[in-house]
Amino acid sequence: MNIKVQMVLLISILLFLFSLFQECYTVNGGDSIGSFGIGALLLGWMNVSETWFCWLANIFYALSFIAIITSKIKKVALTFSSIAFLLAISFLFLDEVVINEGGSLGQIDGDLLGYWVWIMAIFLIFITSLYEITENREGNTVH
């Protein structure tokens, strides 16, 4: 793995960590339990609505990161990062999210900085996995 890939992976991790301490969305004109990134990460898996599928992007983000570092088959990282990106983007199509421990739903008003930074972190992993595949193809070509 070259230094460029290492730097992009570091930037991606820093963006992901930054997103944890930012508000990600507003609900009914304000925030909710899971509107901060850390709350969404820690509590999102308990959500029984469609939001649960979006939360799985975190798992696939981690898997793609591990695959980029360890796997000799770079298509594995591309598969995981593609799934992570699609799941993360799917949050844009949700209208409601659970807003409290009782399971009450609230209308999503807007996506804030934390969400977009989270998307950028996942997108960087996706781009890195694409780069790794093209770099391997170019390196394996006989001239």
MDTraj code that builds the backbone (N, CA, C; nanometers):
import mdtraj as md
import numpy as np

residues = "MET ASN ILE LYS VAL GLN MET VAL LEU LEU ILE SER ILE LEU LEU PHE LEU PHE SER LEU PHE GLN GLU CYS TYR THR VAL ASN GLY GLY ASP SER ILE GLY SER PHE GLY ILE GLY ALA LEU LEU LEU GLY TRP MET ASN VAL SER GLU THR TRP PHE CYS TRP LEU ALA ASN ILE PHE TYR ALA LEU SER PHE ILE ALA ILE ILE THR SER LYS ILE LYS LYS VAL ALA LEU THR PHE SER SER ILE ALA PHE LEU LEU ALA ILE SER PHE LEU PHE LEU ASP GLU VAL VAL ILE ASN GLU GLY GLY SER LEU GLY GLN ILE ASP GLY ASP LEU LEU GLY TYR TRP VAL TRP ILE MET ALA ILE PHE LEU ILE PHE ILE THR SER LEU TYR GLU ILE THR GLU ASN ARG GLU GLY ASN THR VAL HIS".split()
xyz = np.array([
    [0.0862, -0.1171, 0.0000],
    [0.0000, 0.0000, 0.0000],
    [0.0907, 0.1233, 0.0000],
    [0.0659, 0.2121, -0.0947],
    [0.1526, 0.3284, -0.1058],
    [0.1100, 0.4408, -0.0114],
    [0.1915, 0.5425, -0.0023],
    [0.1707, 0.6525, 0.0918],
    [0.0430, 0.7312, 0.0614],
    [0.0076, 0.7426, -0.0685],
    [-0.1157, 0.8130, -0.1059],
    [-0.2376, 0.7436, -0.0457],
    [-0.2418, 0.6131, -0.0580],
    [-0.3536, 0.5354, -0.0050],
    [-0.3577, 0.5478, 0.1470],
    [-0.2429, 0.5410, 0.2104],
    [-0.2379, 0.5544, 0.3562],
    [-0.2904, 0.6907, 0.4008],
    [-0.2538, 0.7952, 0.3287],
    [-0.3004, 0.9306, 0.3636],
    [-0.4517, 0.9441, 0.3460],
    [-0.5037, 0.8895, 0.2380],
    [-0.6481, 0.8979, 0.2146],
    [-0.7232, 0.8175, 0.3211],
    [-0.6709, 0.7023, 0.3588],
    [-0.7338, 0.6236, 0.4652],
    [-0.7326, 0.6996, 0.5973],
    [-0.6229, 0.7661, 0.6268],
    [-0.6145, 0.8470, 0.7490],
    [-0.7153, 0.9609, 0.7456],
    [-0.7250, 1.0280, 0.6320],
    [-0.8224, 1.1370, 0.6179],
    [-0.9644, 1.0837, 0.6357],
    [-0.9915, 0.9682, 0.5776],
    [-1.1238, 0.9081, 0.5906],
    [-1.1574, 0.8789, 0.7372],
    [-1.0629, 0.8225, 0.8088],
    [-1.0861, 0.7930, 0.9511],
    [-1.1075, 0.9213, 1.0297],
    [-1.0280, 1.0233, 1.0022],
    [-1.0442, 1.1508, 1.0725],
    [-1.1798, 1.2146, 1.0427],
    [-1.2229, 1.2061, 0.9187],
    [-1.3558, 1.2577, 0.8834],
    [-1.4648, 1.1802, 0.9572],
    [-1.4509, 1.0479, 0.9599],
    [-1.5494, 0.9653, 1.0302],
    [-1.5550, 1.0045, 1.1776],
    [-1.4397, 1.0177, 1.2412],
    [-1.4360, 1.0564, 1.3824],
    [-1.4946, 1.1956, 1.4042],
    [-1.4648, 1.2887, 1.3135],
    [-1.5204, 1.4237, 1.3221],
    [-1.6730, 1.4199, 1.3123],
    [-1.7251, 1.3353, 1.2243],
    [-1.8701, 1.3268, 1.2053],
    [-1.9412, 1.2794, 1.3323],
    [-1.8713, 1.2050, 1.4157],
    [-1.9327, 1.1546, 1.5390],
    [-1.9701, 1.2663, 1.6360],
    [-1.9033, 1.3795, 1.6247],
    [-1.9264, 1.4893, 1.7182],
    [-2.0006, 1.6066, 1.6549],
    [-2.0675, 1.5776, 1.5450],
    [-2.1467, 1.6789, 1.4755],
    [-2.2929, 1.6352, 1.4710],
    [-2.3808, 1.7343, 1.4617],
    [-2.5214, 1.7015, 1.4405],
    [-2.5379, 1.6505, 1.2987],
    [-2.6157, 1.5437, 1.2827],
    [-2.6300, 1.4795, 1.1519],
    [-2.7602, 1.5154, 1.0820],
    [-2.8640, 1.5383, 1.1590],
    [-2.9936, 1.5705, 1.0993],
    [-3.0808, 1.6396, 1.2027],
    [-3.1847, 1.7059, 1.1525],
    [-3.2838, 1.7652, 1.2417],
    [-3.4156, 1.6917, 1.2238],
    [-3.4888, 1.6827, 1.3322],
    [-3.6177, 1.6141, 1.3323],
    [-3.7202, 1.7053, 1.3984],
    [-3.8328, 1.7247, 1.3315],
    [-3.9391, 1.8096, 1.3837],
    [-3.8864, 1.9461, 1.4285],
    [-3.7931, 2.0017, 1.3518],
    [-3.7404, 2.1344, 1.3808],
    [-3.6301, 2.1381, 1.4848],
    [-3.5869, 2.0252, 1.5360],
    [-3.4812, 2.0232, 1.6379],
    [-3.4030, 1.8936, 1.6320],
    [-3.3236, 1.8713, 1.7368],
    [-3.2456, 1.7485, 1.7389],
    [-3.3202, 1.6383, 1.8141],
    [-3.2676, 1.5183, 1.8086],
    [-3.3262, 1.4049, 1.8798],
    [-3.2134, 1.3245, 1.9407],
    [-3.2454, 1.2148, 2.0036],
    [-3.1442, 1.1323, 2.0695],
    [-3.0326, 1.0933, 1.9733],
    [-3.0653, 1.0508, 1.8551],
    [-2.9649, 1.0023, 1.7614],
    [-2.9178, 1.1035, 1.6607],
    [-2.9451, 1.2322, 1.6823],
    [-2.9104, 1.3294, 1.5785],
    [-2.7621, 1.3638, 1.5765],
    [-2.6906, 1.3411, 1.6851],
    [-2.5452, 1.3562, 1.6832],
    [-2.4855, 1.2263, 1.6336],
    [-2.3725, 1.2358, 1.5650],
    [-2.3098, 1.1184, 1.5051],
    [-2.2827, 1.0075, 1.6045],
    [-2.2331, 1.0424, 1.7219],
    [-2.2012, 0.9401, 1.8210],
    [-2.3286, 0.8685, 1.8667],
    [-2.4362, 0.9436, 1.8817],
    [-2.5641, 0.8827, 1.9192],
    [-2.6169, 0.7914, 1.8104],
    [-2.6035, 0.8366, 1.6867],
    [-2.6489, 0.7551, 1.5737],
    [-2.5674, 0.6266, 1.5632],
    [-2.4373, 0.6371, 1.5871],
    [-2.3517, 0.5191, 1.5797],
    [-2.3831, 0.4196, 1.6921],
    [-2.3970, 0.4715, 1.8134],
    [-2.4173, 0.3830, 1.9286],
    [-2.5594, 0.3278, 1.9385],
    [-2.6576, 0.4052, 1.8932],
    [-2.7977, 0.3645, 1.9102],
    [-2.8661, 0.3201, 1.7816],
    [-2.8055, 0.3473, 1.6683],
    [-2.8690, 0.3190, 1.5397],
    [-2.9023, 0.1730, 1.5176],
    [-2.8212, 0.0836, 1.5692],
    [-2.8450, -0.0598, 1.5501],
    [-2.9731, -0.1055, 1.6195],
    [-3.0192, -0.0306, 1.7199],
    [-3.1412, -0.0688, 1.7921],
    [-3.2677, -0.0249, 1.7202],
    [-3.2530, 0.0548, 1.6187],
    [-3.3664, 0.1082, 1.5455],
    [-3.4330, -0.0033, 1.4647],
    [-3.5630, -0.0170, 1.4778],
    [-3.6335, -0.1239, 1.4067],
    [-3.6996, -0.0751, 1.2783],
    [-3.6773, 0.0489, 1.2414],
    [-3.7359, 0.1007, 1.1174],
    [-3.6338, 0.0883, 1.0045],
    [-3.6607, 0.1551, 0.8939],
    [-3.5722, 0.1499, 0.7779],
    [-3.4353, 0.2095, 0.8064],
    [-3.4258, 0.2927, 0.9096],
    [-3.2991, 0.3557, 0.9443],
    [-3.1928, 0.2526, 0.9775],
    [-3.2334, 0.1360, 1.0258],
    [-3.1402, 0.0303, 1.0622],
    [-3.0527, -0.0079, 0.9433],
    [-3.1103, -0.0128, 0.8248],
    [-3.0328, -0.0483, 0.7062],
    [-2.9251, 0.0564, 0.6786],
    [-2.9569, 0.1828, 0.6984],
    [-2.8585, 0.2892, 0.6792],
    [-2.7437, 0.2736, 0.7780],
    [-2.7762, 0.2346, 0.9005],
    [-2.6737, 0.2175, 1.0032],
    [-2.5724, 0.1103, 0.9635],
    [-2.6154, 0.0109, 0.8876],
    [-2.5241, -0.0954, 0.8437],
    [-2.4081, -0.0420, 0.7595],
    [-2.4211, 0.0788, 0.7079],
    [-2.3111, 0.1404, 0.6335],
    [-2.1857, 0.1484, 0.7201],
    [-2.2026, 0.1666, 0.8505],
    [-2.0878, 0.1716, 0.9415],
    [-2.0125, 0.0391, 0.9438],
    [-2.0860, -0.0701, 0.9440],
    [-2.0239, -0.2030, 0.9442],
    [-1.9475, -0.2243, 0.8131],
    [-2.0109, -0.1924, 0.7016],
    [-1.9454, -0.2111, 0.5725],
    [-1.8290, -0.1141, 0.5523],
    [-1.8374, 0.0033, 0.6130],
    [-1.7246, 0.0977, 0.6113],
    [-1.6041, 0.0335, 0.6804],
    [-1.6268, -0.0215, 0.7982],
    [-1.5184, -0.0869, 0.8726],
    [-1.4632, -0.2070, 0.7958],
    [-1.5524, -0.2871, 0.7389],
    [-1.5082, -0.4036, 0.6616],
    [-1.4269, -0.3628, 0.5393],
    [-1.4682, -0.2561, 0.4725],
    [-1.3942, -0.2120, 0.3540],
    [-1.2571, -0.1574, 0.3938],
    [-1.2511, -0.0895, 0.5067],
    [-1.1231, -0.0391, 0.5558],
    [-1.0279, -0.1555, 0.5844],
    [-1.0781, -0.2559, 0.6527],
    [-0.9976, -0.3747, 0.6833],
    [-0.9561, -0.4458, 0.5545],
    [-1.0486, -0.4562, 0.4595],
    [-1.0189, -0.5250, 0.3331],
    [-0.9122, -0.4514, 0.2520],
    [-0.9143, -0.3196, 0.2528],
    [-0.8132, -0.2432, 0.1800],
    [-0.6745, -0.2701, 0.2386],
    [-0.6691, -0.2786, 0.3703],
    [-0.5403, -0.2977, 0.4373],
    [-0.4900, -0.4412, 0.4269],
    [-0.5801, -0.5386, 0.4412],
    [-0.5351, -0.6770, 0.4555],
    [-0.5575, -0.7669, 0.3348],
    [-0.6608, -0.7420, 0.2585],
    [-0.6982, -0.8355, 0.1534],
    [-0.6109, -0.8208, 0.0293],
    [-0.5734, -0.9318, -0.0259],
    [-0.5015, -0.9305, -0.1533],
    [-0.6003, -0.9203, -0.2694],
    [-0.7251, -0.9506, -0.2427],
    [-0.8304, -0.9398, -0.3441],
    [-0.8978, -0.8041, -0.3245],
    [-0.8588, -0.7069, -0.4028],
    [-0.9059, -0.5693, -0.3844],
    [-1.0533, -0.5516, -0.4187],
    [-1.1108, -0.6460, -0.4933],
    [-1.2529, -0.6363, -0.5258],
    [-1.3398, -0.6527, -0.4014],
    [-1.2877, -0.7187, -0.2991],
    [-1.3608, -0.7328, -0.1730],
    [-1.3814, -0.5952, -0.1108],
    [-1.2765, -0.5150, -0.1089],
    [-1.2863, -0.3795, -0.0545],
    [-1.3827, -0.2947, -0.1366],
    [-1.3784, -0.3106, -0.2669],
    [-1.4698, -0.2353, -0.3533],
    [-1.6140, -0.2755, -0.3275],
    [-1.6388, -0.4027, -0.3102],
    [-1.7746, -0.4502, -0.2817],
    [-1.8245, -0.3933, -0.1498],
    [-1.7439, -0.4053, -0.0445],
    [-1.7843, -0.3539, 0.0864],
    [-1.8048, -0.2032, 0.0848],
    [-1.7143, -0.1309, 0.0207],
    [-1.7263, 0.0152, 0.0186],
    [-1.8444, 0.0608, -0.0664],
    [-1.8749, -0.0128, -0.1727],
    [-1.9929, 0.0201, -0.2547],
    [-2.1202, 0.0033, -0.1742],
    [-2.1282, -0.1078, -0.1021],
    [-2.2460, -0.1321, -0.0177],
    [-2.2568, -0.0246, 0.0889],
    [-2.1439, 0.0101, 0.1524],
    [-2.1443, 0.1139, 0.2563],
    [-2.1943, 0.2470, 0.2005],
    [-2.1450, 0.2831, 0.0835],
    [-2.1840, 0.4108, 0.0236],
    [-2.3325, 0.4128, -0.0122],
    [-2.3803, 0.3056, -0.0726],
    [-2.5231, 0.2995, -0.1090],
    [-2.6125, 0.3027, 0.0145],
    [-2.5748, 0.2301, 0.1182],
    [-2.6538, 0.2314, 0.2416],
    [-2.6532, 0.3697, 0.3062],
    [-2.5386, 0.4350, 0.3056],
    [-2.5291, 0.5688, 0.3647],
    [-2.6132, 0.6702, 0.2876],
    [-2.6074, 0.6633, 0.1558],
    [-2.6863, 0.7548, 0.0722],
    [-2.8364, 0.7292, 0.0893],
    [-2.8722, 0.6052, 0.1186],
    [-3.0149, 0.5719, 0.1306],
    [-3.0842, 0.6509, 0.2418],
    [-3.0083, 0.7044, 0.3369],
    [-3.0683, 0.7866, 0.4428],
    [-3.1375, 0.9095, 0.3842],
    [-3.0902, 0.9570, 0.2714],
    [-3.1514, 1.0732, 0.2070],
    [-3.2962, 1.0475, 0.1662],
    [-3.3312, 0.9211, 0.1490],
    [-3.4656, 0.8860, 0.1025],
    [-3.5621, 0.8552, 0.2161],
    [-3.5151, 0.8651, 0.3400],
    [-3.6019, 0.8404, 0.4547],
    [-3.6772, 0.9671, 0.4913],
    [-3.8013, 0.9495, 0.5348],
    [-3.8821, 1.0625, 0.5786],
    [-3.8887, 1.0740, 0.7299],
    [-3.8783, 0.9588, 0.7982],
    [-3.8943, 0.9580, 0.9431],
    [-3.7825, 0.8780, 1.0086],
    [-3.7604, 0.9115, 1.1360],
    [-3.6606, 0.8413, 1.2148],
    [-3.7122, 0.8324, 1.3590],
    [-3.6683, 0.7308, 1.4318],
    [-3.7064, 0.7169, 1.5725],
    [-3.6408, 0.8308, 1.6506],
    [-3.7212, 0.8984, 1.7347],
    [-3.6689, 1.0162, 1.8044],
    [-3.6522, 0.9979, 1.9550],
    [-3.7007, 0.8877, 2.0100],
    [-3.6825, 0.8670, 2.1537],
    [-3.6860, 0.7186, 2.1876],
    [-3.6644, 0.6898, 2.3166],
    [-3.6581, 0.5515, 2.3613],
    [-3.7908, 0.4782, 2.3443],
    [-3.8992, 0.5512, 2.3384],
    [-4.0312, 0.4904, 2.3249],
    [-4.0642, 0.4455, 2.1836],
    [-3.9787, 0.4775, 2.0894],
    [-4.0009, 0.4369, 1.9518],
    [-4.0821, 0.5344, 1.8693],
    [-4.1086, 0.6540, 1.9231],
    [-4.1841, 0.7550, 1.8484],
    [-4.1054, 0.7988, 1.7256],
    [-4.1778, 0.8217, 1.6186],
    [-4.1156, 0.8656, 1.4938],
    [-4.1284, 1.0160, 1.4781],
    [-4.0287, 1.0768, 1.4165],
    [-4.0322, 1.2186, 1.3867],
    [-3.9937, 1.2424, 1.2423],
    [-4.0427, 1.3505, 1.1878],
    [-4.0159, 1.3881, 1.0490],
    [-3.8747, 1.4441, 1.0367],
    [-3.7953, 1.3900, 0.9440],
    [-3.6603, 1.4413, 0.9188],
    [-3.6731, 1.5713, 0.8410],
    [-3.6190, 1.6796, 0.8996],
    [-3.6264, 1.8108, 0.8352],
    [-3.5078, 1.8390, 0.7443],
    [-3.3905, 1.7946, 0.7855],
    [-3.2730, 1.8249, 0.7047],
    [-3.1520, 1.7445, 0.7466],
    [-3.0589, 1.7341, 0.6549],
    [-2.9329, 1.6648, 0.6801],
    [-2.8269, 1.7708, 0.7065],
    [-2.7528, 1.7519, 0.8161],
    [-2.6570, 1.8527, 0.8593],
    [-2.5127, 1.8078, 0.8363],
    [-2.4192, 1.8874, 0.8818],
    [-2.2774, 1.8664, 0.8569],
    [-2.2297, 1.7257, 0.8915],
    [-2.2707, 1.6730, 1.0046],
    [-2.2253, 1.5403, 1.0459],
    [-2.2588, 1.4322, 0.9446],
    [-2.3766, 1.4407, 0.8874],
    [-2.4166, 1.3424, 0.7857],
    [-2.3274, 1.3530, 0.6623],
    [-2.3052, 1.4758, 0.6156],
    [-2.2280, 1.4942, 0.4931],
    [-2.0807, 1.4589, 0.5128],
    [-2.0272, 1.4815, 0.6313],
    [-1.8894, 1.4419, 0.6605],
    [-1.8791, 1.2898, 0.6657],
    [-1.9800, 1.2251, 0.7250],
    [-1.9870, 1.0783, 0.7298],
    [-1.9886, 1.0222, 0.5873],
    [-2.0700, 1.0815, 0.5013],
    [-2.0773, 1.0395, 0.3603],
    [-1.9400, 1.0562, 0.2930],
    [-1.8734, 1.1682, 0.3204],
    [-1.7424, 1.1928, 0.2600],
    [-1.6407, 1.0876, 0.3051],
    [-1.6437, 1.0493, 0.4316],
    [-1.5518, 0.9460, 0.4822],
    [-1.5742, 0.8143, 0.4089],
    [-1.6987, 0.7789, 0.3903],
    [-1.7322, 0.6538, 0.3209],
    [-1.6973, 0.6640, 0.1726],
    [-1.7229, 0.7789, 0.1136],
    [-1.6905, 0.7998, -0.0277],
    [-1.5397, 0.7888, -0.0519],
    [-1.4593, 0.8395, 0.0408],
    [-1.3140, 0.8294, 0.0265],
    [-1.2671, 0.6842, 0.0283],
    [-1.3297, 0.6018, 0.1114],
    [-1.2955, 0.4587, 0.1132],
    [-1.3335, 0.3947, -0.0206],
    [-1.4485, 0.4330, -0.0727],
    [-1.4936, 0.3816, -0.2023],
    [-1.3944, 0.4198, -0.3127],
    [-1.3561, 0.5466, -0.3177],
    [-1.2611, 0.5942, -0.4190],
    [-1.1257, 0.5251, -0.4019],
    [-1.0844, 0.5060, -0.2786],
    [-0.9564, 0.4388, -0.2526],
    [-0.9592, 0.2951, -0.3017],
    [-1.0707, 0.2261, -0.2796],
    [-1.0793, 0.0874, -0.3269],
    [-1.0799, 0.0816, -0.4801],
    [-1.1428, 0.1783, -0.5447],
    [-1.1366, 0.1867, -0.6918],
    [-0.9928, 0.2120, -0.7380],
    [-0.9253, 0.3021, -0.6711],
    [-0.7869, 0.3341, -0.7048],
    [-0.6971, 0.2112, -0.6906],
    [-0.7164, 0.1366, -0.5823],
    [-0.6358, 0.0172, -0.5586],
    [-0.6535, -0.0851, -0.6712],
    [-0.7765, -0.1005, -0.7196],
    [-0.8023, -0.1948, -0.8288],
    [-0.7363, -0.1479, -0.9573],
    [-0.7516, -0.0199, -0.9913],
    [-0.6905, 0.0306, -1.1149],
    [-0.5390, 0.0307, -1.1043],
    [-0.4869, 0.0586, -0.9873],
    [-0.3414, 0.0564, -0.9669],
    [-0.2865, -0.0845, -0.9849],
    [-0.3593, -0.1851, -0.9342],
    [-0.3173, -0.3245, -0.9501],
    [-0.3217, -0.3662, -1.0976],
    [-0.4240, -0.3230, -1.1690],
    [-0.4339, -0.3580, -1.3124],
    [-0.3195, -0.2984, -1.3903],
    [-0.2891, -0.1704, -1.3628],
    [-0.1798, -0.1029, -1.4350],
    [-0.0457, -0.1660, -1.3986],
    [-0.0303, -0.2065, -1.2727],
    [0.0949, -0.2670, -1.2283],
    [0.1150, -0.4056, -1.2818],
    [0.0060, -0.4763, -1.3155],
    [0.0158, -0.6135, -1.3641],
    [0.0202, -0.6241, -1.5161],
    [0.0102, -0.5106, -1.5853],
    [0.0092, -0.5176, -1.7322],
    [0.1505, -0.5360, -1.7864],
    [0.1593, -0.6210, -1.8872],
    [0.2880, -0.6446, -1.9518],
    [0.3011, -0.5474, -2.0683],
    [0.4143, -0.4758, -2.0735],
    [0.4368, -0.3798, -2.1819],
    [0.5321, -0.4357, -2.2828],
])
top = md.Topology()
chain = top.add_chain()
for i, resn in enumerate(residues, 1):
    res = top.add_residue(resn, chain, resSeq=i)
    for name in ("N", "CA", "C"):
        top.add_atom(name, md.element.get_by_symbol(name[0]), res)
traj = md.Trajectory(xyz[None], top)
